[in-house]
């Protein structure tokens, strides 16, 4: 499992059981205005934070382009003609973020990082040792959702369920609208987990990166190379804002093609982050696109980027 984090992103620790200590009563969101997150109206002192996202108002739907999973022998394969889900992250409006906000909902067997602020002086995040998070869906009759997640929310280097547990525990607990009191006095255990998984899938289905790039002649290839500006322009045309494109692999100035260049960006495309603000609850899916808050980690030189084909035996059709 890999977790790429923009260098400029800040960690802010939090480990409270409820973000605002609200009661589990009177969260009837149809009675509340659907204010836009990160607007001046999205103030937790004046609106119901269960009905308007007031904590992590800059929402990122993030995706991976992996070429293998490392778990092919266990049947964990990548979907054909599609990127895969990374997560749905609640950044603060300034682009910084927090993590593991409710250790009472910590289901991650391998916390990364293992403290709430990513530093040695942070609150320890204990490893979860209970039933896998994938078992939380069956009591809600969501086996179809589980099947979809196993197809499109695929981990590299770990079982899918461990990856989902990481994404929920680290990120979902830092949304105001997924806070447990928001579900009322008849909250069912793990209802918030299932709700988050459904919401992640909802946003992922709206952003078909493989098709959007393909509509502009950009397809995976082990022989053709691409330019960052062209890929950003293609996704800007389809999405309405410039997403973050992430690249790994050798830095361009360490390659033969980049000799004597000062361009130290990565050369292997493997990630995209779509930024947005949301109206009302994140779960409701009303969002507007916004540009990335930083800049791509990819090389900017013409033809510097590869968008590799997936490995033989790693794809299910």
Residue pairs with C-beta under 8 A, 6 or more apart in sequence:
1 110
1 112
1 155
1 156
1 157
1 158
1 162
1 163
1 166
2 156
2 157
3 112
3 166
4 246
4 248
4 270
4 271
4 297
6 244
6 294
6 297
8 95
8 294
9 91
9 95
9 96
9 97
10 96
10 97
11 96
11 97
11 98
11 99
11 117
11 118
11 119
12 92
12 96
12 97
12 98
12 117
13 98
13 115
13 116
13 117
13 122
13 123
14 98
14 99
14 100
14 101
14 116
14 174
15 100
15 101
15 102
15 103
15 116
15 123
16 101
16 102
17 102
17 103
17 104
18 102
18 179
18 180
18 181
19 49
19 55
19 101
19 102
19 174
19 176
19 179
20 44
20 49
20 176
20 179
22 49
22 50
22 179
22 181
22 182
23 181
24 180
24 181
24 182
24 183
24 184
24 185
24 187
25 184
25 185
26 48
27 48
27 50
27 51
27 181
27 182
27 184
29 48
29 50
29 51
29 280
29 281
32 47
32 48
32 51
32 52
32 280
33 41
33 47
33 52
34 52
34 279
34 280
34 284
34 286
35 41
35 42
35 47
35 52
35 279
35 280
36 42
36 277
36 278
36 279
36 288
37 52
37 53
37 54
37 57
37 58
37 59
37 93
37 277
37 278
37 279
37 282
38 57
38 58
38 93
38 277
39 277
41 47
41 52
42 52
42 53
42 54
42 57
43 54
44 54
44 55
44 176
47 54
49 55
49 176
49 177
49 179
50 176
50 177
50 179
50 181
50 182
50 281
51 177
51 280
51 281
52 176
52 177
52 280
52 281
53 59
53 90
53 175
53 176
53 177
53 278
53 280
53 281
53 282
54 176
55 90
55 92
55 174
55 175
55 176
56 89
56 90
56 91
56 92
56 97
56 98
56 174
56 175
56 176
57 90
57 91
57 92
57 93
57 277
57 278
58 90
58 91
58 92
58 93
58 95
58 275
58 276
58 277
58 290
58 293
59 88
59 89
59 90
59 91
59 203
59 275
59 276
59 277
59 278
59 282
59 287
60 87
60 88
60 89
60 91
60 273
60 274
60 275
60 276
61 87
61 88
61 200
61 203
61 204
61 206
61 207
61 273
61 274
61 276
62 85
62 86
62 87
62 88
62 89
62 271
62 272
62 273
62 274
63 83
63 84
63 85
63 86
63 204
63 207
63 209
63 271
63 272
63 273
63 274
64 83
64 84
64 85
64 86
64 156
64 270
64 271
65 83
65 84
65 209
65 220
65 269
65 270
65 271
65 272
65 307
66 78
66 84
66 154
66 156
66 270
66 310
67 78
67 308
67 309
67 310
67 311
67 314
68 78
68 156
68 310
68 311
68 314
69 76
69 77
69 78
69 154
69 155
69 156
69 157
69 314
70 156
70 157
71 155
71 157
71 158
71 159
72 313
72 314
74 159
76 150
76 154
76 155
76 159
76 160
77 154
77 314
77 315
77 316
78 84
78 154
78 310
78 314
78 315
78 316
79 151
79 152
79 154
79 315
79 316
80 315
80 316
80 317
81 210
81 211
82 152
82 208
82 210
83 209
83 210
83 272
84 152
84 153
84 154
85 149
85 152
85 153
85 154
85 200
85 201
85 204
86 167
86 271
87 167
87 171
87 200
88 167
88 171
88 172
88 196
88 199
88 200
88 203
88 282
89 97
89 171
89 273
90 97
90 171
90 172
90 174
90 175
90 282
91 97
91 293
92 98
94 293
95 293
95 294
97 174
98 116
98 174
99 113
99 116
99 118
99 170
99 171
99 174
100 106
100 108
100 111
100 116
100 125
100 169
100 170
100 173
100 174
101 173
101 174
102 173
102 179
102 180
103 116
103 123
103 125
103 126
105 168
105 169
105 172
105 173
105 180
105 192
105 193
106 125
106 126
106 128
106 169
106 173
107 128
107 130
107 133
107 165
107 168
107 169
107 193
108 125
108 127
108 128
108 162
108 165
108 166
108 168
108 169
108 170
109 127
109 128
109 129
109 162
109 165
110 127
110 158
110 162
110 166
111 125
111 126
111 127
111 166
111 169
111 170
112 166
112 170
113 122
113 125
114 124
114 125
114 127
115 121
115 122
115 123
115 124
115 125
116 122
116 123
116 125
117 123
125 169
128 165
128 169
132 159
132 161
132 162
132 165
133 161
133 164
133 165
133 168
133 193
134 146
134 160
134 161
134 164
136 190
136 193
136 194
137 143
137 145
137 146
137 194
137 197
138 146
139 188
139 190
140 188
140 190
140 191
140 194
142 194
142 197
142 198
145 194
145 197
145 198
145 201
148 201
149 160
149 164
149 197
149 201
150 160
151 316
152 201
152 204
153 160
153 163
153 164
153 200
153 201
153 204
154 160
154 163
155 162
155 163
164 197
167 200
168 193
168 196
168 197
172 178
172 192
172 193
172 196
175 196
175 282
176 182
177 281
177 282
177 283
178 192
178 195
178 196
178 282
178 283
179 192
180 187
180 192
183 191
183 192
183 195
195 283
198 283
199 282
199 283
199 285
202 285
203 274
203 285
203 287
206 285
207 239
207 274
209 235
209 272
212 234
212 235
212 238
212 239
213 219
213 231
213 234
213 235
213 307
215 234
215 238
216 230
216 233
216 234
216 237
218 226
218 230
218 231
218 234
218 307
219 307
220 307
220 308
220 309
220 310
221 306
221 307
221 308
221 309
222 306
222 308
222 309
224 307
225 303
225 304
225 305
225 306
226 269
226 303
226 305
226 306
226 307
227 301
227 302
227 303
227 304
227 305
228 245
228 265
228 296
228 298
228 299
228 300
228 304
228 305
229 300
231 245
231 269
231 305
232 242
232 243
232 245
232 296
235 242
235 243
235 245
235 272
236 242
236 243
239 274
239 289
240 289
241 274
241 275
241 276
241 289
241 290
241 291
241 292
242 291
242 292
243 272
243 273
243 274
243 275
243 292
244 271
244 272
244 273
244 275
244 292
244 294
244 295
244 296
245 269
245 271
245 272
245 296
245 297
245 298
246 266
246 269
246 270
246 271
246 272
246 273
246 296
246 297
246 298
247 265
247 266
247 267
247 268
247 269
247 270
247 271
247 296
247 297
247 298
247 299
247 305
248 266
248 268
248 270
249 266
249 267
249 268
249 270
249 306
250 266
250 267
250 268
251 258
251 263
251 264
251 265
251 266
251 267
251 299
252 258
252 261
252 263
252 264
252 265
252 266
252 267
252 299
252 301
252 304
253 259
253 260
253 261
253 262
253 263
253 264
255 267
257 301
257 303
257 304
258 299
258 301
258 304
261 301
263 299
263 300
263 301
263 304
264 299
265 296
265 297
265 298
265 299
265 300
265 301
265 304
266 297
266 298
266 299
267 298
267 299
267 304
267 305
267 306
268 305
268 306
268 308
269 298
269 305
269 306
269 307
269 308
273 292
274 289
275 289
275 290
275 291
275 292
275 293
276 287
276 288
276 289
276 290
277 287
277 288
277 290
278 284
278 285
278 286
278 287
278 288
279 286
279 287
279 288
280 286
298 304
298 305
299 305
